[in-house]
Amino acid sequence: MIRQIYYKNLYKTIKGGTDSTVTVTRRDGTIEFIGRTRRADGAISPDPTANVRVYRADGITLEFVGRAIRGPDGAISPNPTVDVSVYRTDGTTMEFRGRAIRRADGVLIPESTANVNVYRPDGRTREFVGRAIRGPDGVLIPEPTADITVYRADRRTIEFRGRAIRRDNGVIIPEPTVDVHVYRADGRGVEFVGKAERRDNGVVIPEPTADVIVYRADGTQEFRGRASRSPDDGVLRPIPNHPITIYDATGMNGTQSPSGYRDPITNIIMGKNTVHAF
């Protein structure tokens, strides 16, 4: 069944029926969307209860998939109350998934109060989850006042949680003025809490002039003070000649010392010239 509907100076070619998946085309023959339809105020619009595939002006590249509405200007936009999958301009790689709105210039952006899943350029690996905005260059960046969860390139393991910024080279790094939670390589537990920075090799390390809380693998506090990551085994160690609080196995009882080190044999944090316990 093929019908042609005239609406606001556009012809809509409908292939199929209103109770099945249909292809709606613009007057120039380009595909506008594919999915179930309904008629409202004389317009052929997406069925609000069904997911549709919406295409860009060329009718070839996919713009988003999900529930959609036709706005007062006639444009098809995401339903702002439900999650949709938004694609990059190539139409094949996913940019983000979550609630989205269409800006006045026609660009899709994350809804400002919603957490979204932002993907790396491959469209498959998740980069971060949280509130996001579109930067001046069009790239999605973390909303600067909100905590986000940043993932490693394997998509499954959490790298850190907290405020973050995107460098000019595209890499996401911890916001340097606030504390973040940095996770172990397996993403299953917090390694340290405090100010952090990303090395040139991509590894997140404690900011060398700030005190951090370092945790054991079982989640108990190990020590509080300045720390560095060993280039050999990646383990966090106290920076010598700086005050440190060393915690017992419970992670509750601490002993202060003017300096500390990790014993190379037992791997236990030791203090030098212990001051007092508390």
MODA-V165651 format. One record per pair of residues at least 6 apart in sequence whose ideal C-beta (glycine too) atoms are under 6 Angstrom apart, sorted by the first residue. I is the first residue (numbers start at 0). J is the second residue. If there is no record, write none. Layout:
i-><I:I>
j-><J:J>
//
This chain:
i-><0:1:2:3:3:4:4:6:7:9:9:10:11:11:12:13:14:14:15:17:20:21:22:23:23:23:24:25:29:30:30:32:32:32:33:34:34:34:35:35:36:36:37:37:42:44:45:45:50:51:52:53:53:53:53:54:55:60:61:61:63:63:63:64:65:66:66:67:67:68:69:70:76:77:77:79:79:79:82:82:83:84:84:85:85:85:85:86:87:92:93:93:95:95:96:97:97:97:98:98:99:99:100:101:102:108:109:109:114:114:115:116:116:117:117:117:117:118:118:119:124:125:125:127:127:128:129:129:130:130:131:131:132:133:134:140:141:141:146:146:147:148:148:149:149:149:149:151:156:157:157:159:159:159:159:160:161:162:162:163:163:163:164:165:166:172:173:173:178:178:179:180:180:181:181:181:181:182:183:188:189:191:191:191:192:193:193:193:194:194:195:195:195:196:197:198:204:205:205:210:211:212:212:213:213:213:213:215:219:220:220:221:222:222:222:223:224:224:224:225:225:226:226:227:228:229:236:237:237:239:240:242:243:243:244:244:245:245:245:246:254:254:255:255:256:256:257:258:259:259:260:261:262>
j-><16:14:13:10:12:11:43:42:73:25:26:26:23:43:24:21:21:22:21:36:34:36:33:31:32:43:30:31:58:54:58:51:53:75:52:45:49:51:46:49:43:46:44:46:69:69:51:67:65:67:64:62:63:67:75:62:62:90:86:90:77:83:85:84:83:78:81:75:77:78:75:76:101:83:99:98:100:110:96:97:99:93:96:94:95:99:107:93:94:122:118:122:115:117:116:109:113:115:110:113:107:109:110:107:108:133:115:131:128:129:131:125:128:126:127:131:139:125:126:126:154:150:154:147:149:148:145:147:142:145:139:142:142:139:140:165:147:163:161:162:163:157:160:158:159:163:171:158:186:182:186:173:179:181:203:180:179:174:177:171:173:174:174:171:172:197:179:195:192:193:195:189:192:190:191:195:203:189:190:218:214:205:211:213:212:205:209:211:206:209:203:205:206:206:203:204:228:211:226:224:226:220:223:221:222:226:235:221:250:246:250:268:243:245:268:244:237:241:243:238:241:235:237:238:235:236:261:243:259:258:258:257:256:259:253:255:254:268:270:253:273:276:274:275:270:273:272:271:268:270:269:268:269>
//
